Amino acid sequence: MARTTNVKIHDQHSILDGEALIYRVPLSGDVYQFRMYLKDEQKHYRKSLRTRDLDSALAKAKKLALEILGKKEAGKKLFGVTLRELVDQYVSFRQREVDGGIITAGRLVTIKSQLNHLLTAKGDDLKASELDKSSLFYWRLIRRESHPGVRDVTIRNEMATINAFCKWAYREGLIHFPEFEFEVLKIKKDDIGRRDTFTLKEWDELVKFNRSYVAKKNCPDPIERNERALMRDYVLIAANTGMRVGELRQLMWADVGKIWTEQDEADKTVSLVQIHVRAETSKVRASRSIITRGGEYFLRIRERLEVVDPAARVFAGSEKNGGIPARIWERHWRNMMEGIGVDYKDRNVTWYSLRHFCISMRVRSGVDIIDIAKQAGTSVSHIENTYLKYTDDMKISAAKKTVSVPNRKEE
């Protein structure tokens, strides 16, 4: 039915020098109505003030008009905000948290990726007002339709990020419900935090492959060869230090301390390096100082540089922040994994798997788990639940080390 345009209005009053108007219409029982024209959206905002008292209506209308003007000043839309616009506003808000040292830049990258799945599922142009709390109830089914191999743990993490986004939008008055309702996911303990990594044979093959990967005969272009050499050294440093991806990629030369040699337990010479991990680059927002093997790889990177700038990243690239673009990291990882025949996508073997490999090897070598936790910047329980695979060989080894208590005569 077409909306009538000849509704009789009366008792009109201007608000804020004509910014808005209140009035009454007989069809609404003479309850005062509010109307305000939004030029940028070319629409009238209307709302019932639910009162017949003029003074009360004027007070409510003035407050509402000021709220609307405040939102417009902040660049918000009252009509037709799309899901893409909503996500972009949220990402800008989280960027402020990165700038303020509240979350890491790496965390923001993850948030963007997770919300991109939401945009893919629902569409950039979907009006936020069309969403309701049950719109994503079958999120696991939605994700599996486009990505059959996505794990429940990943889906659960996406749900948490989406609801954090939803709560923010609700607080900002941009949607009308505080969170989405999702189906309950029951995840086994063994599935939580498990990341695949390399076998010892695959690791040996990776080291061998990287020797040929950086060889001049296989890569005559000096710029590309230098980039490959940097990636090779990243692999070796990550597997020796156990540092997180974000920590290592943001490592500056000023964070790299002295490098020296020592003799290990087998009387072999090893190169050690002292590294300061800054709190702002760490997932747990805590700084730590570590001493680890791999000093020779830092020296090798230094030798390829004309000038070592303390404020520059060790793994420097062409991005504005001095880092290496994600597409380059992905290209070299794909080349390496395909070069050694590892189905890295199916097994979820990523750059982060180098940290897992480092920690796993130290556990298998009998390094005290407390020392490993301090080195890795995490808790003992996290290593036990996420990384530790307690094999029969380890159980036997532990049993052999058990101190026997001598028998005592009964008193």
N, C-alpha and C positions, 0 to 999 in steps of 0.2 A: 504494500500500500504506500502510495506517495505521501511524503511528509508535507503537511499544510504549511504555507508560508504566511498566512494572514492571522496568526495567533495574536489575540489582543493582549497587550502588556500594559501595565500601569505601575504607578508608584516607583518610578525609576530614580536611582541615585548614583552619581558618579563616584568612583573610588580612585584615589591617588592621581588626581588631576586628569581623569579620563582614561587611565590605563585599563580600568575595568568598570563593570556596571553591575548593579543589583536591581532586580525588578520582581514584580509579581504577575502571575497569570492565573485566571480563574480555573483553568483546567488542572492546575496543580494545587488547588485548594488555597490559593493566595499565600502559599509558602514562598519566602524569598528565594530567588534564583541568582546564581552568579554567572557572569559571562565575561570572557577576556579574549581578545583577538591576538593570536600569535603570528606575527608577520612572517617570520622565517618558515613556518610550517603552513601558513595560509589557511588556518583553521581557527574556529572559535572553541575555546575551552569552556564547557558548561558544567555546573554542579549545583545541586540543590543544597541550600544552607540549612534546611530543616528547622526553620523558625519563622514565625509571623511577627516577631518583635523586631522593630527597626534597629534599635541600638545594638542588639545582639547580632543581627544580620550584618551591620556595618563593621563590627569588630571582627567577625569571622571572615568577611570578605577582604578586609584589609590584610589580615594575617595570611590568607590564602594567596592574595595577589603578590605579596612580598616573597612568599615561598616560591611561587612560579617565576618571578623575576630573578630570584637567586639561582634557580636551576638553569634558566636561560643564559644567565651571565656565565655559568660554568660550562656552557656548551651542551647541555642536556636537552633531549627532545621529550615532549610530553605525549606526542602522537607518533606512531609509526616507527619507533626505534627498532632497527633490525638486529638480528642475533649477531651479525658481523660487527655492527657498531658497538653493541654491548660488550663483546669480547675484546675489541680494540681498547675500549675505555678501561676494562679490567686489567689488561696487559700494561697499559700506561700506569695504572695504580701500582701494580706489582713492580714495575720498573723503578718507581720511586723508592720501594723497599730495597731494591738492589743498590741504588745510589746511596741509600742510608745505611747500608751494611746489615740489613735485617735478614735478607735471603741472598743466596749466591746467584751469580749470573747463570750458572749451570742449571740451577733450580728453575729459573725463569724459562730457559730453553725447554725444559721438560713440561712446564705448564702450557706453553704455547703449543707444543706438540699434542698434548692431551686434549686441549680445547679445539685444535684443528680437526680432531676426530668428531667432535660434537658438531662442528660446522659442516663437515662432510656428510654426516648423518641427517642433519636437519635443514641444511641449506643456508647460505649467507643472507638471503633476502627474507627469511622467515621473520615475521613480526614477533618481537618478544612477548607482546600481549597475547599471542596465540598459544604460548606455552602454559602448561599447568603442571601440578606436582606429579602427575602420573605419565607425563609425556615420554619419559625415559625408563619406565619401569622395567622393560625388557632390554636393557642396555647390552647385556651379554649377548643376546640373540642378534641385536642390531650390529654389534661389532663383529660377530662371527660370520655374518652374511657377507661382509666385505673382506675380512681377514680371518679365515678359518683357523689359522694356527695361533691366534692370540691367546695368551694364557690367562687363567682366572685371576692370578695375582696382578697382572697388568690391568685387567678390567677393573678390579677393585680399586687400584690406585687412581684410575681415571675417574671412577665414581666419586672418590674423595675430593679430587681437584674440581670436578664439575659442581659439587655441592658447596665448596668454598667459594667458587665463582657465583653461585646462586645466592648464597647468604649475603655476599657483598652487594649484588644487584638489588636485593630486597632492602638492605639498609639504606641504599641510595634512593629508594623509592622508584626503581625502574621496572620491577616486576612485582606481582601481587602475592607471592608465596615465598617462604623462607628457604625451602630446600626441596629437591626432587625425592620421590620415593622410588627406591630400587629393590628388585628382588634380592633376597638374602643369598649371599654366596658363602658356601661352606668350603674352606680351603684347608687341606691337610698341612700339618706342620712341615712335612718334608718338602712341600711345594713352595714354601715361603722363602723368598730370598735366594733360591738356588740359581746360580749362574753357571753355565757350562764353561769349561776352560780347556786347556790343552793337555794331551797326554805327553809324557816325556818324549816319545817318538815324534809327535807333532811339533813339539818345541824345538827339537834338534833339526827337524826339517825346515822350520821357520827361520832359524838362525842361518842354516845353509842357503836357503832361498834368498835371503836378504843380501848375502855376499854377492850373488850373481845379479840381484836386483839393482845394486849400485855400481856394478862393473861398467867401465867405460865402453867395452865392446857391445854391451846390451843397452847402453843408454849414452849415446854420443853427445847429446845436448847437455852442456854444463849446468844450465839452470835447473833442468829437470833432474839431473843427476844429484845436484846439491840438495834438492827437495827430497829425493829418495833417501839420501844419506841421513837427513834430519829425521825422517820417519823411522829408519832403521835404528838410529840411536835412541829415539823415543821408546821403541819397543824394548830395547835392552835396559834403559833406565827405569821404565815402568815395572818391568819384571824383577828388577833388583831392589827398588825402593818400596814398591807396594803402594805408592801414592795414588790417590783418586784422580780420575781424569781431569776434573776441574782444577785440582791443586797443581797438577803437573803442567797443564796447558797454560796456566797463569803464572807459573814460576818465573821470577825475574833473576837476572844475574846477581843482583844485590842479595838475593836469598841463598845463593850458593856460597858456602863458606870454604874453609880450607880443604885441600885435597892432598892426601898423603898415602903412603904405602905401609902395610903391616904384613906380618907372617900369620897365616891361618893355622888351624889345628893340624893340617897336613904339611905344615912348613912350606906352603906355597905363598908367593907374594901376591897380595890383593890390594887393589886401589880403593881407598875409602874416601867418602865425601860427607861433609856436614851440611845439612840443608835446614833452612828455616821455613816452615810452612805457615803462611800468614792466615790469621783467623778469617779475614774477609774472603779468602779463597776456599776455605774448608767447609764441607757440608755441615759439620757440627759446630761451626763458628768458634772454634778454639784453636789457638796457635800451638805449635809444637816444634821441637828441634830434634832432628833425627841424624844418626850416623849410620851410613849404609855402604854397601859395595856399589861399584859402578862409577867411581871417580874418573876412570879412563875415558868414559863416554862423554863426560862433560868437557874434558880436555880436548877430545877430538872435535867437538862442536866449536870450541873456542878457536882452534887452529884454522877453521874454515872462515872465521870472521876477520874482517880487516880491523874493526874496532869493537871492543866489548863495552857496551853501554850498560852500566849497572841498573838503569831504569828500564831497559829493554827486556822483553821476554826471551827466555832461553829458546823456546820454540816459536820464533817470530814469523809473522806472515804479513799479508797485505790488508788485513782488516783495519778499521779505524782505531780499534783498541790495541792494535799491534799483534793480534792473533792470526792464526791460520784459518781460512774459511772452512766451514763444515763440509762442503762438497769435496775439498781436497783431502781431508781426513778420510772421508768415505771412499774416495777413489783408490787411495793407496791401501786401505784396509781390504777392499775388495780384491785388488791385485794380489796382495799377500795371501789371502785365504784361498783364492782360486789357484794360486801358484803352488800351494801345498795340499790342495784337494780337500779343503775343509768346507762343508756346507754351513757356513757361519750364520746364515739367516735361520735355517731350520733348527740349529742347535743353540741359537742365541749367543754366539761367540762374538763379543764386541771388544772395543779397546779396553773396556772395564775388566774384561777377562784376564788381562795381564796382571791386575792387582790380585785377582782371585788365584792366579797361578803362583804368584809370589808368596802369598800367605799359605796356600796349600803346601808348597814345597818346604816352607819353614816348619810347618807343623809336622810334616813327614820326616824332616831332618832332626826332630827332637828339640827344637828351640822352645824355650819356655813360653807358654801361651800368654802369660802376662807381658813378657817382653814384646811378643808379636803385637798384642793389642796396643801397647804404648807406641810402637813404631808406626802402626797403621792408623792411629788416631781414632780408635773405636773401643768398644767394651769387650771384655772376655766373653760374656754371654752372646754377644752378636757374632763373634767369630765361631763360637760353638754351634750356634743355630744356623748360620749362613754359610760358613766356609768349611767347617770341620767335618770330614768324612772319616769316622773312627773305624779303621780296618782291623782285621784280626791280627795282622802283623804288629800294629800299634798296641793292641791289647796285650799281646805276648811280651812286647818290649817293656810296657809299663809294669807288667807282672814281675819281670826279671829285676826291675829297678826297685821294687818294693822292699823296704827295710823290714827285716824280720825282727820281731820282739822276742828276746830270750825268755825262756820259761823261768818263772820265779817259784820258789818253794812256798807252799801255803803256810801262812802264819798259824 
